[in-house]
Amino acid sequence: MVKEKMKINVPGFLANGISVGIKDGEKKDLGLIYSTIPAKVAAVFTRNTFKAAPVLIDTERVKKGLAQAIITNSGCANAATGKEGYSDALIVSAALSKQLKIKEEHILLGSTGVIGRRLPVKKIEGGISKLVKGLNEFGIEDAEEAMMTTDKYPKIAIRRGIVGARDITICGIAKGAGMIEPNMATLLTYVMTDALIDAKALNTVFRQAIDSTFNTISVDGCMSTNDTAIIMANGLAGNNPLEKAQARLQRFRDMLSDVLMELAQAVVKDGEGATKFISVMVEGAKSRSDARRVAYSIANSNLVKTAFFGEDPNWGRIISALGSSGIPLEKEKVSLSIGGLLVFSQDTPASFNLQKLKGIFQKDRIDVHVQLGGGDKSYCVYTSDLSYDYVKINADYST
């Protein structure tokens, strides 16, 4: 039985995904998103020192405020490849510019896969004509599939609603299952919208939405060389323009945040070998940064992650991670609950049913709640467990 494609589209955007032989078999490995007119663009990139060639190119191009296409390959990160890797990316960009008949400066690039390998330029160049000819309004799922690596399933989210007196659409796609670290976004995330929005407003709301979504997840505490998040807004909805300090801009931001949160949580649930989805809520902190620091100290602890995978109710590992966060704590005010069950309070184990706690650890979703008792600030992080499969997947990744 042939799988029916999702009927997902965004007015004014075309997409496609094909196989050009970068990955084994017939797996799609080259994708394209194309706006029929130049679109306003905003982006956020990795903070890794060894930024991949496409990241370096995109960083400069988005400064001009317009983009029309994003071409992405999987199977090769084109990172740690020096001047040659940069030149390879430009060759791909130029070839696509010629095929689409658009300005090369309006083309953005994305790559994902093994670091330290040269981009197979000839394979990509050879497939660009087919990629462009196959562009269609329902090709978003194909473009998403083409940028998947260890992902178990595609990640697509869409919202439609009335903003500025017109119907608008916001659709996002993402790839990522491991090597996810906050401070920007995730491996690759692309958002398309037909909303008409001011360039400065787009940049502001996109960064705000990223901060409250992708900057609240962690799978393994590692930061990629290729992390990229891009949004393109072509304005074809014809809504009243969205600008700063407008109530309708808040409505757009809410829709955008919904899309990004759905994608971000999907990335965590698809963490390489993950069997648990875990939320870590820290409340009662003196500052948001303190709450964030504690949350990530717990979420990134391998001892905590393996306890959840093994369904071992060893809550002491959470207390240990909490205490190693480095922020001043009044131990007697700290409490810890797991799945709504209080296990630690006033510097002492609470009285609870161990069998009930074991049952909580056996669930697919587990909520960890920490109360610091020192203020009114909070922060929530979403993470996953660490399984045998995570080690297997990453031990064999390049071979």
C-alpha positions in Angstrom: 0.0 0.0 0.0 1.3 3.4 -1.0 1.3 5.9 1.9 -1.0 8.9 1.1 0.8 12.2 1.3 -0.4 14.8 3.8 -2.4 17.6 2.2 -0.4 20.3 3.8 0.3 23.5 2.0 1.1 27.2 2.6 -0.1 29.7 0.0 2.7 30.9 -2.2 5.1 28.1 -1.2 6.1 25.1 -3.2 8.3 22.2 -2.1 9.9 18.9 -3.1 12.3 16.2 -1.9 14.2 13.6 -3.9 17.0 11.1 -3.7 20.3 12.0 -5.4 22.4 9.2 -3.9 24.0 10.9 -0.9 22.4 8.4 1.4 22.2 4.6 0.8 19.3 3.2 -1.2 16.5 5.4 -2.5 16.1 7.5 0.6 15.3 11.1 -0.1 18.3 13.3 0.7 17.8 16.6 -1.1 14.9 18.9 -0.4 13.7 22.4 -1.5 11.3 25.0 -0.2 10.5 27.8 -2.6 8.4 30.9 -2.2 6.9 32.2 -5.5 7.9 35.7 -4.5 10.8 37.0 -2.3 9.8 36.6 1.3 10.8 38.4 4.5 13.2 36.2 6.4 14.6 35.8 10.0 16.9 33.1 11.3 18.7 31.8 14.3 21.9 29.7 14.1 24.2 27.6 16.2 26.7 29.2 18.6 29.2 26.4 17.9 32.6 27.8 17.0 32.9 25.3 14.1 29.9 26.5 12.2 29.1 24.5 9.0 29.5 26.2 5.6 25.8 26.6 5.0 25.5 28.4 8.4 28.2 30.8 7.5 26.6 31.6 4.2 23.1 31.9 5.6 24.2 34.2 8.4 25.3 36.8 5.9 22.4 36.4 3.5 19.6 36.8 6.0 21.0 40.1 7.0 19.6 41.5 3.8 16.1 40.6 5.0 14.8 38.6 2.0 14.9 35.0 0.9 13.1 32.9 -1.6 14.4 29.3 -1.4 16.0 26.9 1.1 17.8 23.9 -0.3 18.8 21.2 2.2 20.8 18.0 1.9 21.0 15.2 4.4 23.8 12.6 4.7 26.6 15.2 4.9 26.9 18.1 7.3 29.5 20.0 5.2 31.0 21.1 8.5 34.7 21.2 9.5 35.4 21.2 5.7 37.2 24.6 5.5 37.4 26.8 2.4 36.6 23.8 0.2 33.3 23.2 2.0 32.4 26.8 1.7 33.1 26.7 -2.0 31.1 23.5 -2.4 28.0 25.2 -0.8 28.3 28.2 -3.1 28.4 25.9 -6.2 25.1 24.3 -5.1 23.7 27.8 -4.5 24.7 29.0 -7.9 23.3 25.9 -9.6 19.9 26.4 -7.9 19.9 30.1 -8.7 20.3 29.3 -12.4 17.5 26.7 -12.3 15.0 28.8 -10.4 16.0 32.0 -12.1 16.2 34.0 -8.9 19.0 36.0 -7.2 21.6 33.8 -5.6 21.5 36.0 -2.5 17.9 34.9 -1.9 18.9 31.2 -1.6 19.6 29.7 1.8 21.2 26.4 2.5 21.0 23.6 5.1 23.1 20.5 5.5 22.9 17.7 8.1 24.7 14.4 8.5 28.3 13.4 9.2 30.8 16.1 10.1 34.1 16.4 8.3 33.1 15.1 4.9 33.1 17.0 1.6 29.7 17.7 0.1 29.0 15.4 -2.9 28.5 18.4 -5.2 28.2 16.5 -8.5 25.4 14.4 -7.1 23.6 17.4 -5.9 24.1 19.4 -9.1 22.9 16.5 -11.1 19.6 16.4 -9.1 18.7 20.1 -9.0 16.9 20.1 -12.3 14.6 17.2 -11.1 14.2 18.8 -7.7 13.0 22.1 -9.3 10.7 20.5 -11.8 9.0 18.5 -9.1 8.1 21.5 -7.0 4.5 21.5 -6.0 2.1 23.0 -3.4 1.8 19.7 -1.5 5.5 18.9 -1.4 6.2 19.9 2.1 6.2 16.3 3.4 8.7 15.3 0.7 11.0 18.2 1.7 10.8 17.2 5.3 11.6 13.5 4.5 14.6 14.6 2.6 16.3 16.3 5.6 15.7 13.4 8.0 18.7 11.4 9.3 18.2 9.3 12.5 14.6 10.6 12.9 12.1 7.9 13.3 9.2 10.0 11.9 8.7 13.4 10.1 7.9 16.5 12.2 5.4 18.9 10.6 3.1 21.3 12.4 0.6 23.8 11.0 -1.8 26.4 12.3 -4.4 28.4 10.4 -6.3 31.4 11.8 -7.5 35.0 11.3 -4.8 37.6 11.9 -5.1 41.2 10.6 -8.6 40.5 9.2 -7.3 37.7 6.9 -6.8 34.0 7.1 -3.1 33.2 7.5 -1.2 29.9 7.6 2.0 29.1 9.6 3.6 25.7 8.9 6.9 24.4 10.3 9.0 21.4 9.6 11.9 20.1 11.7 14.5 17.4 11.7 16.4 16.3 14.8 16.5 13.4 17.2 19.9 13.7 18.9 22.7 16.2 19.3 20.1 18.7 20.4 21.2 21.6 22.6 19.5 24.8 23.5 20.9 28.3 23.1 19.4 28.6 19.7 17.0 26.1 18.2 17.4 22.5 17.0 19.2 20.9 14.1 17.1 22.1 11.2 13.8 24.0 11.5 12.0 25.8 8.7 8.8 27.8 9.0 6.7 29.1 6.1 3.9 31.6 6.4 1.8 33.8 4.1 1.4 36.5 6.7 2.3 40.1 5.8 4.7 41.2 8.5 7.3 43.9 9.1 10.9 42.6 8.9 11.8 43.8 12.4 8.6 42.4 13.9 9.3 39.1 12.3 12.8 38.9 13.7 11.6 39.8 17.1 8.7 37.4 17.4 10.7 34.6 15.9 13.4 34.9 18.4 10.9 35.2 21.2 9.1 32.1 20.0 12.4 30.1 19.7 13.4 31.1 23.2 10.2 29.7 24.7 10.2 26.5 22.6 13.3 25.1 21.1 15.4 26.8 23.8 13.6 24.7 26.4 14.5 21.2 25.1 17.5 18.9 25.5 18.1 15.4 24.3 21.8 14.8 25.0 23.4 18.1 25.9 25.3 18.3 22.7 25.4 21.3 20.4 25.6 20.8 16.6 27.7 22.6 14.1 24.7 23.0 11.8 21.8 24.1 14.0 19.6 26.4 11.9 16.1 27.8 12.3 14.6 29.9 9.5 11.2 31.6 8.9 10.1 33.0 5.6 7.0 35.2 5.3 5.8 36.0 1.8 2.9 38.3 2.7 0.5 36.7 0.2 -2.3 36.5 2.8 -2.8 40.3 2.3 -3.6 40.9 5.9 -3.2 44.2 7.6 0.6 44.5 8.1 1.9 43.1 11.4 4.1 45.5 13.2 5.5 46.0 16.6 3.3 47.0 19.5 0.1 45.7 17.8 -2.4 43.3 19.4 -2.6 41.3 16.2 1.1 40.7 16.3 0.5 38.8 19.6 -2.0 36.6 17.9 0.7 35.8 15.2 3.3 35.1 17.9 0.9 32.7 19.7 0.3 30.8 16.5 4.0 30.7 15.8 4.8 29.5 19.3 2.2 26.7 19.0 3.9 25.5 15.8 7.4 25.6 17.3 6.4 24.0 20.6 4.8 21.1 18.7 8.0 20.6 16.7 10.3 21.0 19.7 8.4 18.4 21.7 8.3 16.1 18.7 12.1 16.3 18.6 12.4 15.3 22.2 9.9 12.4 21.8 12.0 11.2 18.8 15.3 11.5 20.7 17.6 8.7 19.5 16.5 5.6 21.2 14.2 7.6 23.6 11.4 5.7 25.4 10.4 8.5 27.8 9.2 12.1 27.4 10.2 14.0 30.6 9.3 17.5 31.7 11.4 19.2 34.4 9.6 22.2 36.0 11.5 24.3 38.4 9.6 26.9 40.5 10.4 29.1 43.4 13.7 30.4 42.1 15.1 33.9 42.7 15.7 34.4 39.0 14.6 32.8 35.7 18.3 32.1 35.0 18.6 30.2 38.3 15.5 28.1 37.5 16.8 27.4 34.0 20.2 26.3 35.4 18.6 23.9 37.8 16.3 22.5 35.2 19.1 21.8 32.8 21.3 20.3 35.5 18.6 17.7 36.0 17.6 17.3 32.3 21.2 16.8 31.1 22.2 14.4 33.9 23.1 11.0 32.4 22.5 9.4 35.7 19.0 10.8 35.8 18.3 9.8 32.2 19.4 6.2 32.7 17.3 5.9 35.8 14.2 6.9 33.8 15.1 4.5 31.0 15.6 1.6 33.5 12.4 2.6 35.3 14.4 2.6 38.5 12.8 5.0 41.0 16.1 6.4 42.1 15.0 9.9 42.9 18.2 10.6 44.8 19.9 11.1 41.4 17.6 14.1 40.7 18.4 15.6 44.1 22.1 15.1 43.3 21.8 16.8 40.0 19.8 19.6 41.5 22.5 20.2 44.2 25.2 20.3 41.6 23.6 23.2 39.6 25.8 25.7 41.4 23.1 28.1 42.6 22.7 28.9 46.3 19.9 26.7 47.9 18.2 26.7 51.2 17.9 22.9 51.5 15.0 22.9 54.0 12.9 24.8 51.5 13.5 22.5 48.5 11.0 19.9 47.6 10.8 17.3 44.8 7.7 15.6 43.3 7.6 13.1 40.5 4.4 12.5 38.6 2.6 14.4 41.3 4.0 12.3 44.1 6.1 14.1 46.8 9.3 12.2 47.4 11.6 14.8 49.1 10.9 17.8 51.3 12.6 19.8 54.2 15.9 18.1 53.5 14.3 14.7 54.2 12.7 11.8 52.2 8.9 12.2 52.2 6.6 9.4 53.2 5.3 7.8 50.0 4.4 4.4 48.4 7.4 3.0 46.6 5.2 0.9 44.3 3.3 4.0 43.2 6.6 5.7 42.4 7.7 2.6 40.4 4.5 2.8 38.4 5.2 6.5 37.6 8.6 5.6 36.3 7.0 3.0 34.0 5.0 5.7 32.1 5.9 7.1 28.7 5.6 10.6 30.0 6.9 11.7 33.4 6.6 15.1 35.0 9.3 16.2 37.5 8.5 19.2 39.7 11.1 21.0 41.8 10.2 23.7 44.3 13.1 25.8 45.5 11.2 28.0 47.9 13.4 31.0 47.4 11.5 33.2 44.9 8.7 33.4 42.3 10.6 32.6 39.0 10.2 29.4 37.1 11.5 27.5 34.0 10.4 24.2 32.3 12.7 22.0 30.2 11.6 19.0 28.1 14.0 16.1 27.8 14.2 12.3 27.2 15.8 9.3 28.7 19.1 7.7 27.6 18.7 4.2 26.3 20.9 1.3 24.9 19.7 2.3 21.4 21.1 5.8 21.8 24.6 4.3 22.3 24.1 1.9 19.4 22.9 4.6 17.0 25.7 7.1 17.8 28.4 4.4 18.0 27.7 3.5 14.3 26.7 6.9 13.0 29.5 7.5 10.5 29.8 3.9 9.3 
